[in-house]
Amino acid sequence: MCERPIAPYTFGTVIVPTTNENVVDVFGGGLFIDKAVRLGNNCAFDDATEFTDVYSTAARARYNTTIPYIFPAPNDNVNVGRGEGLYPFIRPLAGQVLNNEAGPWQWWNTSHPNSASSLNSNPDMSKAKALAYIDTIQGYTLPRIYKVLNLGDLSEAPNKCNVINSVFNTFKQAASVSIYPNPSNNRFFVELSGSDRFISKVQLMDITGKVVYIQNANNASRMMVVENNFSSGVYFANIHLDNGQQTTKKVIIE
């Protein structure tokens, strides 16, 4: 759920991004989101008691908030609305309309001829930034796909299907990873059991999917000690094995 800077959120005129010329009057995504909710299109997702993961909580915290927006004029306000099944990405406004960010989940080769103009609306573009947004979208969406396709009870899904990468978990049934103590105070252990493989790397990500810490294993071991001056909050530890397998566990830092 993210509007391009050349189009309105509710109603207005689409413009040509290079020349700033008017093209056509349109209804924006904000109006259709509201209508879809009223028609019950997303009712399969509308269960706050079932989707209680950190992504759902973060999305709901943004619902029904009024924010400054770029159309029809800079600093106009719009209401985000309420659309279960949609994750609102709210980005700060740029000084010029056409410099507003449209796709923070995009990245590209900076040697491309269009790179300079594209960087106007995504100046800190990078693969790491893009993947953080993609991981957040997946973390929010995958449990809902699991439910709507009737793949089973969410409480019995792999890793409860509410942690990024969980549906791509390639660990064998007998293998398991334990993190303790959890909650912890900037120091915790990651232990692998039921497998003849070794831990190769631990990545720690915040709730947006941004990688905030990486620790590589110094030797072949099934246990690692992760220690750093982390800020308090909810994180996800992505544990990599020496054969490329990986899984993700939630970690709480107090």
C-alpha positions in Angstrom: 0.0 0.0 0.0 2.1 2.9 -1.3 1.1 5.6 -3.7 3.4 6.9 -6.4 4.2 10.7 -6.3 2.7 11.2 -9.8 -0.8 10.0 -8.7 -3.4 11.0 -6.1 -4.3 9.0 -3.1 -8.0 9.9 -3.3 -8.9 12.0 -6.3 -6.8 14.2 -8.6 -4.8 14.4 -11.8 -2.0 12.0 -12.9 1.0 13.9 -14.2 3.9 13.1 -16.5 6.9 12.7 -14.1 9.5 14.2 -16.5 7.5 17.3 -17.7 5.0 17.7 -14.9 2.2 17.9 -17.4 -1.4 16.8 -16.6 -2.5 13.5 -18.1 -5.9 12.4 -16.7 -8.2 12.8 -13.7 -8.3 9.6 -11.7 -9.6 8.0 -8.5 -6.7 6.9 -6.3 -6.0 3.9 -4.2 -7.3 5.4 -1.0 -10.9 5.5 -2.3 -10.8 1.9 -3.5 -9.3 0.6 -0.3 -12.1 2.1 1.6 -14.7 0.7 -0.8 -13.1 -2.7 -0.8 -13.3 -2.8 3.0 -17.0 -1.7 3.1 -17.8 -4.4 0.5 -16.1 -7.1 2.6 -13.5 -8.0 0.1 -10.8 -8.4 2.8 -13.1 -9.9 5.4 -11.0 -13.1 5.4 -8.2 -11.1 6.9 -10.3 -9.2 9.4 -9.5 -11.1 12.5 -7.4 -9.2 15.0 -7.4 -12.1 17.4 -5.8 -14.4 14.9 -3.2 -12.2 13.3 -1.3 -11.0 16.4 2.3 -11.0 14.9 4.5 -7.9 15.0 3.8 -7.0 11.4 0.0 -7.0 11.9 0.4 -4.9 15.1 2.6 -2.4 13.2 0.1 -2.1 10.4 -2.9 -1.6 12.6 -1.0 1.2 14.5 -1.0 3.1 11.2 -4.7 2.6 10.4 -7.1 5.6 10.5 -4.2 8.1 11.0 -4.1 11.4 9.2 -0.8 12.2 7.4 0.5 15.0 5.1 0.4 14.0 1.5 1.6 15.3 -1.8 -1.6 15.6 -3.8 -3.5 17.6 -4.9 -0.9 20.0 -3.4 2.1 19.6 -1.1 1.2 19.4 2.6 -2.4 18.3 2.0 -3.6 15.7 4.5 -5.2 12.3 3.8 -6.5 9.6 6.1 -4.7 6.2 5.7 -8.0 4.4 6.4 -8.4 0.9 7.6 -7.6 -2.0 5.2 -6.9 -5.4 6.9 -4.7 -7.3 4.4 -2.8 -4.1 3.4 0.4 -2.9 5.1 0.7 1.0 5.0 4.2 2.3 4.3 4.2 5.9 5.4 7.3 7.8 4.0 8.3 11.3 4.8 7.5 14.0 2.3 10.3 15.4 0.1 10.8 19.1 -0.7 9.7 18.6 -4.3 6.7 16.5 -5.4 8.6 14.5 -8.0 11.3 13.6 -5.5 8.9 11.7 -3.2 9.6 8.1 -2.8 7.5 5.7 -4.8 9.0 2.2 -4.4 11.4 1.7 -1.4 11.5 -2.0 -2.2 13.2 -1.3 -5.6 16.9 -1.4 -6.4 18.8 -1.3 -9.7 22.3 -1.1 -11.3 23.6 2.5 -10.8 25.3 2.2 -14.2 21.9 2.1 -15.9 21.2 5.3 -18.0 18.1 6.1 -16.0 19.8 5.7 -12.6 20.3 9.4 -11.9 16.7 10.4 -12.5 15.5 7.4 -10.5 17.7 8.3 -7.6 15.7 11.5 -7.3 12.8 9.5 -5.7 15.0 6.9 -4.0 18.3 8.5 -3.1 19.4 5.9 -0.6 18.4 3.0 -2.9 20.2 -0.3 -2.1 19.6 -4.0 -2.2 19.6 -4.2 1.6 17.0 -1.5 1.9 14.8 -3.1 -0.8 15.0 -6.5 0.8 14.1 -5.1 4.2 10.8 -3.8 2.7 10.2 -7.1 0.8 10.7 -9.1 4.0 8.2 -6.9 5.8 5.6 -7.4 3.0 6.2 -11.2 3.1 6.1 -11.3 6.9 2.7 -9.5 6.8 1.2 -11.3 3.8 2.3 -15.0 4.1 0.2 -15.9 7.2 -2.8 -14.4 5.4 -2.2 -16.5 2.3 -1.7 -19.5 4.5 -5.2 -18.9 6.1 -7.1 -18.0 2.9 -5.8 -21.1 1.1 -6.9 -23.3 4.0 -3.4 -24.7 4.4 -4.1 -25.4 8.1 -4.3 -23.8 11.5 -1.9 -20.8 11.8 -0.9 -22.1 15.3 0.3 -25.3 13.6 2.0 -23.6 10.6 5.9 -23.7 10.4 7.1 -21.2 13.0 3.5 -20.2 13.2 3.9 -18.7 9.7 4.3 -15.2 11.1 8.1 -14.8 11.0 9.9 -13.7 7.8 11.3 -16.6 5.8 9.2 -19.1 7.9 7.4 -20.6 4.9 10.8 -21.0 3.2 12.2 -22.9 6.2 14.3 -25.7 4.8 15.3 -27.3 8.1 14.6 -31.0 8.4 11.9 -32.0 10.8 14.3 -33.4 13.4 16.5 -30.3 13.5 15.7 -27.4 15.8 17.2 -24.2 16.9 16.9 -22.8 20.5 17.6 -19.3 21.6 18.1 -18.6 25.3 17.7 -16.7 27.4 14.8 -15.1 25.6 14.0 -12.4 26.6 17.6 -11.5 27.0 19.8 -8.5 27.9 22.1 -8.0 24.9 23.6 -11.5 25.2 22.0 -14.8 24.1 22.9 -18.3 22.9 21.9 -19.8 19.6 22.0 -23.6 19.7 21.4 -26.2 17.0 20.3 -29.7 17.8 19.1 -32.8 15.8 21.4 -32.0 12.9 24.9 -32.9 11.8 25.4 -29.4 10.3 26.9 -26.3 11.8 25.8 -22.7 12.4 27.6 -20.5 9.9 26.0 -17.1 10.5 23.4 -15.3 12.6 21.7 -12.2 11.3 19.6 -10.0 13.6 16.7 -8.0 12.0 14.3 -5.4 13.4 10.6 -5.6 12.9 10.9 -3.9 9.5 13.2 -6.6 8.3 16.3 -4.4 8.3 19.5 -6.2 9.2 21.0 -4.5 12.2 23.7 -7.1 13.2 25.6 -9.9 11.5 27.8 -12.4 13.3 29.8 -15.1 11.4 30.9 -18.3 13.1 34.6 -18.5 13.8 34.7 -22.3 13.7 32.5 -25.3 13.1 30.1 -25.2 16.0 26.4 -25.9 16.8 26.3 -23.1 19.4 27.0 -19.4 19.0 27.0 -16.6 21.6 25.5 -13.4 20.2 26.5 -10.3 22.2 26.2 -6.6 21.3 24.7 -3.3 22.6 21.3 -3.8 21.1 18.4 -1.4 21.7 15.4 -2.8 23.5 12.7 -4.3 21.3 11.6 -7.3 19.2 14.1 -8.7 16.7 14.3 -11.7 14.4 17.4 -13.9 14.4 18.0 -15.5 11.0 20.2 -18.6 11.6 22.2 -19.9 8.6 23.8 -23.3 8.4 26.9 -24.3 6.6 24.9 -26.0 3.8 22.7 -23.0 3.1 19.7 -24.0 5.2 18.2 -21.3 7.4 15.4 -20.6 9.8 14.2 -17.6 11.8 13.4 -17.1 15.4 12.0 -14.2 17.4 14.2 -12.6 20.0 13.2 -10.1 22.6 15.8 -7.7 24.0 14.9 -6.0 27.2 
